[in-house]
Amino acid sequence: MREIRSRSFLELIVRHANAANLIMAVMVLFGAYGLAKLNTQFFPTVITDRISVSIVWPGASAEDVAANILEVIEPELRFIDGLDEIVSYGREGAASVQMEFIEGTNMQQALSDVEQAVSGVTTLPLDAETPVVSASTFTDGVATIALRGPFSEQALKVFARQIRDDLLARGIDKVELYGYRSPEYLVEIPERELRRLDLTIADIAGRIAGNTIDLPAGNLDGAVERQIRALSEDRSPEAVGRIEVKSFASGEKTRVEDIGTVVRDFDSSENQGFSKGTRAIELQILRTEKTDTLKAAQIVDDYLADVSRQLPQTLEILK
C-alpha cells in the first residue's frame, strides 16, 4: 500500500523553484503599490471627533450671550448620542460650543444630529445670526510664506489674497492669512451735533444698522459704545454717509454726512503683521489627510517661481 502524506507550504516552495519567484514578484508589486499610495507628511494624521457650533449676536454683551444663547442651546445638545464632553464660551458679540465625541462615533450621523438639534431651537434672539455648525478636519503644515514690502495695509492684503486664490486653484487644500486687520467704517460725530439733534450714539448706531445688513462696520464710540454690523450692496463710506438719522415735520432730513464724517479704516483691536519694521502678511499653507506633503510643497515652489516675475520688485516673498 502507498503512503500518502500532506506536504507543508515550505516543502512545496522547496520542490517548486518557480513558486518562490512568483511569491517574491507578488510581494514586490504589492510593496510598490503601497509605496505609491503612501503619503509623505511631517506629523502623523490625528483625527479629532469634534463638532463646534458658533453663533454671532452683534452688539450683545458677554452676559447677554450667556443668558440668551448658551443657556438656550446647551440643553438641546447635551444628550446627543456619543457625546463625551461639551464646553461653551460666551464673549462679547458671539457664542461658541465645542463638542467632543467618544472615539469611534459615526461623525456624519453626529453632525446631522447636532444640525437638527440646533435648527430646532426657536428662542434665540431675533437679531442673532444663523448658527454655524462645523466639524473639525485634520490639517498639517506644508509651508509658510510671508509677504513684506512698502505697501499700504489694503494693497498688501490684495497681493496676499491673490496668492491664496492662485494656490487653491493649483490644488492646495487650505491657505490661512495672518497679520492683517479686518476692514471697518469709522463714524465720527461731534458731541455738539448730538446735543443739537437730541440724539445719542445708540440712536445713530441703530439707524445705520437698520439701513444695512451683515457688514462689519466697526464701533461708534461715545457715552455708549455700540457695535455695528451691516451688509449693503454699496459698500462705501459714501453709502453710510447718506443714511438718514433724523427727519423733521418740515420735510428736512439730516444724514450722517451732514453731522459727521465716515472713513474706511481697520479694526484697531486686531494685530498687525510687521517684519523688520515693514508691514507684512503671513500665509500658512496647509494640507488635508489625503494630500502628500512633498507634492503640495512642489506646487508651492512652482507657483512662486512663476508668480515672482509678475509681482512688483519691492514686494518680498519670504519662504
VMD Tcl script that draws the C-alpha trace (Angstrom):
set ca {
  {0.00 0.00 0.00}
  {1.31 3.51 -0.96}
  {1.57 6.04 1.87}
  {0.08 9.46 1.15}
  {1.09 12.37 3.37}
  {0.30 16.07 3.19}
  {3.01 18.43 2.10}
  {3.76 21.59 4.02}
  {3.78 25.03 2.39}
  {7.56 25.27 2.84}
  {8.07 21.87 1.21}
  {6.02 22.94 -1.81}
  {8.21 26.03 -2.27}
  {11.38 23.92 -1.98}
  {10.18 21.40 -4.57}
  {8.91 24.09 -6.98}
  {11.52 26.82 -7.53}
  {9.19 28.94 -9.65}
  {6.72 29.24 -6.78}
  {9.23 31.17 -4.67}
  {9.97 33.52 -7.56}
  {6.25 34.10 -8.10}
  {5.65 34.91 -4.42}
  {8.60 37.34 -4.41}
  {7.26 39.06 -7.55}
  {3.81 39.45 -5.96}
  {5.35 40.92 -2.78}
  {7.40 43.42 -4.82}
  {4.28 44.50 -6.75}
  {2.24 44.99 -3.58}
  {5.13 46.88 -1.99}
  {5.45 49.20 -4.98}
  {1.68 49.81 -4.96}
  {1.71 50.58 -1.23}
  {4.68 52.94 -1.64}
  {2.86 54.85 -4.38}
  {-0.17 55.30 -2.10}
  {1.85 56.30 0.97}
  {1.63 59.98 1.94}
  {4.74 61.93 2.90}
  {3.99 64.14 5.92}
  {5.65 65.86 8.86}
  {3.33 64.55 11.57}
  {1.03 61.53 11.84}
  {-2.62 62.03 10.96}
  {-4.65 62.90 14.05}
  {-8.42 62.66 13.63}
  {-10.40 64.53 16.30}
  {-14.04 63.70 16.88}
  {-15.20 67.27 17.49}
  {-18.05 69.46 16.32}
  {-18.39 73.18 17.00}
  {-21.41 75.48 16.99}
  {-20.88 79.24 16.70}
  {-23.49 81.99 16.88}
  {-22.83 85.70 16.28}
  {-25.01 88.26 18.07}
  {-23.73 91.74 17.12}
  {-23.59 94.28 19.92}
  {-24.50 91.88 22.72}
  {-22.56 91.77 25.98}
  {-20.94 88.56 27.21}
  {-23.60 88.27 29.94}
  {-26.43 88.55 27.42}
  {-24.79 85.97 25.18}
  {-24.52 83.50 28.07}
  {-28.10 84.06 29.24}
  {-29.90 84.20 25.90}
  {-27.87 81.85 23.70}
  {-25.77 79.39 25.70}
  {-28.44 78.64 28.30}
  {-30.93 78.03 25.49}
  {-28.84 75.90 23.14}
  {-26.80 73.80 25.61}
  {-29.74 71.67 26.89}
  {-30.57 70.68 23.30}
  {-27.03 69.39 22.70}
  {-26.16 67.61 25.94}
  {-27.98 64.35 25.19}
  {-26.84 63.69 21.62}
  {-25.67 60.09 21.13}
  {-21.93 59.57 21.54}
  {-21.25 62.95 23.18}
  {-18.34 62.77 25.63}
  {-17.76 66.40 26.63}
  {-19.27 69.80 25.88}
  {-17.59 73.17 26.58}
  {-19.28 76.54 25.96}
  {-17.80 80.01 25.63}
  {-19.62 83.32 25.71}
  {-17.94 86.59 24.77}
  {-18.99 90.00 23.52}
  {-20.98 89.56 20.31}
  {-20.58 85.78 19.90}
  {-21.10 82.36 21.45}
  {-19.37 79.06 20.70}
  {-19.96 75.48 21.81}
  {-17.25 72.82 21.44}
  {-18.46 69.20 21.46}
  {-16.13 66.20 21.75}
  {-17.43 62.72 20.95}
  {-16.42 59.24 22.05}
  {-13.80 57.62 19.83}
  {-15.43 55.53 17.11}
  {-18.61 57.60 16.95}
  {-20.15 57.96 13.49}
  {-19.30 61.62 12.96}
  {-21.53 62.03 9.91}
  {-24.51 60.97 11.99}
  {-23.33 63.11 14.91}
  {-23.03 66.16 12.66}
  {-26.55 65.54 11.35}
  {-27.87 65.19 14.93}
  {-26.23 68.46 16.01}
  {-27.58 70.35 12.97}
  {-31.06 69.01 13.65}
  {-30.88 69.95 17.35}
  {-29.66 73.48 16.58}
  {-32.30 74.04 13.90}
  {-34.96 73.04 16.43}
  {-34.08 75.95 18.74}
  {-36.59 78.73 18.03}
  {-36.00 81.01 21.02}
  {-32.67 82.58 20.03}
  {-32.55 86.42 19.90}
  {-34.19 87.83 16.77}
  {-31.09 89.81 15.76}
  {-28.70 86.88 16.30}
  {-27.23 85.40 13.14}
  {-27.90 81.88 11.89}
  {-25.89 79.30 13.91}
  {-22.90 77.77 12.10}
  {-22.25 74.07 12.73}
  {-18.89 72.66 11.62}
  {-16.85 69.50 12.15}
  {-13.10 69.76 12.70}
  {-10.84 68.37 9.98}
  {-7.19 67.30 10.14}
  {-4.70 69.73 8.59}
  {-0.91 69.65 8.52}
  {1.52 72.45 7.72}
  {3.25 72.40 4.33}
  {4.97 75.78 4.18}
  {4.81 79.34 5.50}
  {5.11 82.37 3.23}
  {5.49 85.99 4.31}
  {4.80 88.99 2.09}
  {6.72 92.13 3.00}
  {7.05 95.49 1.31}
  {6.42 99.27 1.39}
  {2.70 98.96 0.66}
  {-0.47 100.05 2.40}
  {-2.35 97.54 4.51}
  {-5.08 97.23 1.89}
  {-2.65 96.79 -1.02}
  {-0.65 94.10 0.77}
  {-3.89 92.30 1.56}
  {-4.80 92.30 -2.15}
  {-1.48 90.61 -3.02}
  {-1.96 88.04 -0.24}
  {-5.49 87.18 -1.35}
  {-4.39 86.79 -4.96}
  {-1.61 84.38 -3.96}
  {-4.02 82.45 -1.76}
  {-6.60 82.10 -4.56}
  {-3.93 81.03 -7.06}
  {-2.57 78.34 -4.72}
  {-6.06 76.99 -4.07}
  {-6.70 76.87 -7.83}
  {-3.49 74.83 -8.29}
  {-4.59 72.18 -5.82}
  {-3.51 73.38 -2.36}
  {-6.12 72.33 0.19}
  {-6.13 75.34 2.51}
  {-4.36 78.69 2.94}
  {-4.76 80.84 6.05}
  {-3.80 84.53 6.24}
  {-2.40 86.20 9.36}
  {-1.21 89.69 10.22}
  {-3.88 91.86 8.62}
  {-6.84 93.59 10.23}
  {-10.49 93.39 9.23}
  {-11.83 96.46 7.40}
  {-14.42 98.64 9.09}
  {-16.06 102.05 8.72}
  {-15.27 104.66 11.35}
  {-18.09 107.14 12.04}
  {-17.10 110.28 13.94}
  {-19.84 112.65 15.13}
  {-19.12 115.71 17.35}
  {-20.93 115.76 20.66}
  {-22.41 119.20 19.91}
  {-24.26 117.75 16.88}
  {-25.74 115.01 19.03}
  {-26.97 117.56 21.57}
  {-28.38 119.82 18.83}
  {-30.43 116.98 17.33}
  {-31.24 115.38 20.68}
  {-29.66 112.10 19.57}
  {-27.35 109.57 21.23}
  {-24.61 107.35 19.90}
  {-27.00 104.41 20.26}
  {-29.57 106.23 18.07}
  {-27.02 106.73 15.28}
  {-25.84 103.12 15.54}
  {-29.41 101.88 15.36}
  {-30.17 103.92 12.22}
  {-27.02 102.65 10.48}
  {-27.68 99.04 11.46}
  {-31.31 99.36 10.40}
  {-30.43 100.53 6.89}
  {-27.77 97.93 6.18}
  {-27.40 94.21 6.89}
  {-24.47 91.98 7.86}
  {-21.41 94.10 7.01}
  {-18.80 94.65 9.78}
  {-18.91 98.40 10.29}
  {-16.92 98.80 13.49}
  {-17.87 100.73 16.62}
  {-19.42 104.07 17.44}
  {-17.58 105.45 20.45}
  {-19.07 107.88 22.90}
  {-21.03 107.76 26.13}
  {-22.16 104.32 24.98}
  {-20.04 102.13 22.70}
  {-22.13 100.32 20.12}
  {-21.04 97.69 17.62}
  {-22.38 97.98 14.07}
  {-22.66 95.10 11.65}
  {-24.22 95.65 8.26}
  {-24.40 94.38 4.68}
  {-25.06 96.78 1.87}
  {-24.85 96.40 -1.90}
  {-22.99 99.71 -1.99}
  {-20.16 99.14 0.49}
  {-18.55 102.54 0.80}
  {-18.21 105.42 3.29}
  {-20.39 107.49 0.98}
  {-23.24 104.96 1.29}
  {-23.06 105.09 5.09}
  {-22.93 108.89 4.96}
  {-26.22 109.02 3.03}
  {-28.12 107.18 5.76}
  {-30.83 109.36 7.32}
  {-30.57 109.80 11.08}
  {-33.42 112.26 11.72}
  {-36.28 113.86 9.83}
  {-38.36 116.95 10.73}
  {-42.00 117.88 10.21}
  {-40.93 120.42 7.60}
  {-39.60 117.58 5.45}
  {-35.98 118.39 6.16}
  {-33.74 115.35 6.64}
  {-30.44 115.02 8.42}
  {-27.97 112.42 7.19}
  {-24.81 111.01 8.75}
  {-22.64 113.03 6.36}
  {-24.38 116.25 7.48}
  {-23.24 115.95 11.08}
  {-20.10 113.82 10.96}
  {-17.51 112.01 8.88}
  {-17.29 108.41 7.67}
  {-13.93 106.91 6.72}
  {-12.73 103.43 5.82}
  {-10.43 102.07 8.49}
  {-9.28 98.80 10.07}
  {-10.21 97.12 13.33}
  {-7.85 98.62 15.92}
  {-8.34 95.66 18.28}
  {-6.72 93.19 15.86}
  {-2.99 92.58 15.43}
  {-0.94 93.89 12.52}
  {1.92 92.00 10.92}
  {5.43 93.51 10.60}
  {8.80 92.14 9.56}
  {11.91 94.21 10.28}
  {9.76 97.29 10.65}
  {7.96 96.77 7.34}
  {4.31 95.77 7.04}
  {3.91 92.03 6.36}
  {1.25 89.34 5.95}
  {1.84 85.65 6.64}
  {0.30 82.82 4.60}
  {0.19 79.34 6.11}
  {-0.20 76.58 3.51}
  {-1.98 73.51 4.88}
  {-2.84 70.06 3.57}
  {-5.61 67.66 4.48}
  {-5.33 63.98 5.33}
  {-5.12 62.59 1.77}
  {-2.62 65.09 0.34}
  {1.11 64.34 0.08}
  {3.29 66.96 1.76}
  {6.11 66.80 -0.82}
  {3.68 67.15 -3.73}
  {1.98 70.12 -2.07}
  {5.36 71.75 -1.37}
  {6.31 71.29 -5.02}
  {3.10 73.05 -6.08}
  {4.05 76.00 -3.85}
  {7.63 76.16 -5.20}
  {6.46 76.02 -8.83}
  {3.88 78.74 -8.25}
  {6.32 81.09 -6.50}
  {8.77 80.64 -9.37}
  {6.05 81.61 -11.85}
  {4.47 84.50 -9.95}
  {7.69 86.21 -8.79}
  {8.17 87.69 -12.26}
  {4.68 89.21 -12.22}
  {4.80 90.91 -8.80}
  {6.41 94.30 -8.02}
  {10.12 94.08 -7.29}
  {9.60 95.85 -3.97}
  {7.30 93.06 -2.76}
  {9.42 90.47 -0.96}
  {8.26 86.86 -0.68}
  {9.93 85.08 2.25}
  {9.61 81.28 2.48}
}
mol new
graphics top color blue
foreach p $ca { graphics top sphere $p radius 0.5 }
foreach p [lrange $ca 0 end-1] q [lrange $ca 1 end] { graphics top cylinder $p $q radius 0.2 }
display resetview
